[in-house]
Amino acid sequence: MTKETRVSAKGQVVIPKDVRDRLHWDVGTVLEVVDGPAGVMLRAKPKAKKALSFEAAMAKIRKTVNYSGPRISDEQADAAIDRMFREDKSWDAKP
């Protein structure tokens, strides 16, 4: 698709509405200007995701793995992982 636009006296360029609509570039969208050998490319800067609190992240993990049992200590988790590696002999195999 080829469109034309002009650079204003202030160095501004109007991106045609149908292009903005197709790309979902709403008012306030931050664009990155990438200078390359074939010309200039505009791309929307990825929006930063808000960080979850530790409690919210753990709740999301528990929901994902569907675990509703009691909480276990770090020592219990370490012991279970050690036991898993001892019982799984495929870790001993050499490549």
C-alpha positions in Angstrom: 0.0 0.0 0.0 1.4 3.4 -1.0 0.2 6.7 0.4 1.5 10.2 0.2 1.8 12.8 2.8 3.8 16.0 3.3 6.3 17.2 5.9 5.0 20.5 7.5 7.2 23.5 8.3 7.4 22.1 11.8 8.7 18.7 10.6 5.3 17.0 11.2 3.9 14.3 9.1 0.2 13.3 9.0 -0.4 9.5 8.8 -3.5 8.8 6.8 -6.5 7.9 9.0 -7.1 4.5 7.3 -3.5 3.5 8.1 -3.8 4.7 11.7 -7.1 2.8 12.1 -5.7 -0.4 10.6 -2.7 -0.3 12.9 -4.8 0.8 15.9 -2.6 3.9 16.4 -4.8 6.0 18.6 -4.0 9.5 20.0 -1.0 9.3 22.2 0.5 6.2 20.6 4.3 6.5 20.8 6.0 5.7 17.6 9.6 4.6 17.1 11.4 6.1 14.1 13.8 3.6 12.5 16.2 4.9 10.0 17.3 2.3 7.5 19.0 2.0 4.1 15.6 1.8 2.3 14.1 4.7 4.2 12.4 5.5 7.4 10.1 3.0 9.2 7.6 3.9 11.9 6.5 1.3 14.4 4.4 1.5 17.6 6.5 1.3 20.7 5.4 -1.7 22.8 3.4 -0.6 25.8 5.0 -1.5 29.1 3.1 -4.0 31.2 2.4 -3.1 34.8 4.2 -5.3 37.2 2.1 -7.5 39.4 2.6 -7.6 43.1 4.2 -10.7 44.5 0.8 -11.8 46.0 -1.0 -11.2 42.7 1.7 -13.1 40.8 1.5 -16.1 43.1 -2.3 -16.1 42.9 -2.0 -16.2 39.1 0.5 -19.1 39.3 -1.7 -21.1 41.7 -4.7 -20.5 39.4 -2.7 -21.6 36.4 -1.5 -24.9 37.9 -4.8 -25.4 39.7 -3.1 -26.2 43.0 -5.4 -25.8 46.0 -3.4 -27.8 48.6 -1.5 -26.4 51.6 1.6 -24.2 51.1 4.9 -26.0 51.4 8.2 -24.6 52.7 11.3 -24.0 50.6 12.9 -26.9 52.4 10.0 -29.2 51.4 10.2 -28.0 47.8 14.0 -28.5 47.7 13.6 -32.1 49.1 11.0 -32.9 46.5 13.2 -31.7 43.7 16.2 -33.6 45.0 14.1 -36.7 45.3 12.9 -36.2 41.7 16.4 -36.0 40.4 17.6 -39.1 42.4 14.7 -41.2 41.1 15.0 -40.1 37.5 18.0 -42.0 36.1 17.9 -40.2 32.7 19.9 -37.4 34.3 22.8 -39.7 34.8 23.0 -40.6 31.1 26.0 -39.1 29.2 25.4 -37.5 25.8 
